[in-house]
């Protein structure tokens, strides 16, 4: 699991590889309106009833307000692979 700053440069590279135009304007935090080129990535738990997932929160590195929260796709992928391997070992 990754913690710390996540470079927006990686996102720009992904846009370029997809043939999408680069962002011409700086990305602004919707809360403090600071121009940001990185976000703070934090681990958290996401609950829905009795189900719990590993989540990630993306925060502005200046004001630390939450920009987005979601289920960690890397953790989901790891869980799926583990379940498939366990099922295959039972055969």
C-alpha positions as CSV (number, residue, x, y, z in Angstrom):
1,X,0.0,0.0,0.0
2,X,1.4,3.4,-0.9
3,X,1.5,6.4,1.4
4,X,2.7,9.9,0.9
5,X,2.7,12.2,-2.1
6,X,1.5,10.9,-5.4
7,X,2.8,12.8,-8.4
8,X,0.3,14.2,-10.8
9,X,3.1,13.8,-13.5
10,X,2.1,10.1,-13.6
11,X,-1.4,11.1,-14.4
12,X,-0.2,13.4,-17.2
13,X,1.9,10.6,-18.6
14,X,-1.2,8.3,-18.6
15,X,-3.2,11.0,-20.5
16,X,-0.4,11.3,-23.0
17,X,-0.2,7.6,-23.5
18,X,-4.0,7.5,-24.2
19,X,-3.6,10.3,-26.8
20,X,-5.5,12.8,-24.7
21,X,-4.4,16.4,-24.6
22,X,-2.3,17.6,-21.6
23,X,-3.9,20.0,-19.1
24,X,-3.0,23.5,-20.0
25,X,-4.1,25.0,-16.7
26,X,-2.8,24.2,-13.2
27,X,-5.0,21.9,-11.1
28,X,-6.6,24.0,-8.3
29,X,-7.7,22.7,-4.9
30,X,-11.5,23.4,-4.8
31,X,-11.2,24.5,-1.1
32,X,-8.0,26.7,-0.8
33,X,-7.7,27.3,-4.5
34,X,-3.9,26.6,-4.3
35,X,-2.3,25.3,-7.5
36,X,-1.3,21.7,-6.8
37,X,0.8,19.2,-8.7
38,X,0.7,16.4,-6.1
39,X,-2.0,15.0,-3.7
40,X,-1.6,13.4,-0.3
41,X,-2.7,9.7,-0.3
42,X,-4.0,8.2,2.9
43,X,-5.2,4.7,3.8
44,X,-8.6,4.4,5.4
45,X,-11.4,1.9,5.9
46,X,-14.6,2.0,3.8
47,X,-17.7,0.4,5.3
48,X,-21.0,-0.5,3.7
49,X,-23.1,-2.4,6.2
50,X,-21.1,-5.4,7.4
51,X,-18.7,-5.2,4.5
52,X,-15.3,-3.4,4.9
53,X,-12.8,-2.6,2.2
54,X,-9.4,-1.0,2.1
55,X,-9.9,2.6,1.0
56,X,-7.8,5.5,-0.1
57,X,-8.3,9.2,0.5
58,X,-6.8,11.9,-1.6
59,X,-6.1,15.3,0.1
60,X,-4.8,18.7,-0.9
61,X,-1.2,18.9,0.3
62,X,-1.7,22.5,1.3
63,X,-5.0,22.6,3.3
64,X,-5.3,18.8,3.8
65,X,-9.0,18.8,3.0
66,X,-10.3,15.6,1.4
67,X,-10.6,15.8,-2.4
68,X,-11.8,12.3,-3.0
69,X,-12.3,8.9,-1.3
70,X,-12.6,5.5,-2.9
71,X,-11.9,1.8,-2.6
72,X,-8.2,0.9,-3.2
73,X,-8.1,-0.8,-6.6
74,X,-4.7,-2.4,-5.8
75,X,-6.1,-4.0,-2.6
76,X,-9.2,-5.3,-4.5
77,X,-7.0,-6.8,-7.2
78,X,-4.8,-8.5,-4.5
79,X,-7.9,-9.9,-2.8
80,X,-9.3,-11.3,-6.0
81,X,-6.0,-12.9,-6.9
82,X,-5.7,-14.4,-3.4
83,X,-9.2,-15.8,-3.6
84,X,-8.6,-17.4,-7.1
85,X,-5.4,-19.0,-6.0
86,X,-7.1,-20.4,-2.8
87,X,-9.9,-21.8,-5.0
88,X,-7.4,-23.4,-7.4
89,X,-5.4,-24.9,-4.6
90,X,-8.5,-26.7,-3.3
91,X,-9.0,-28.5,-6.6
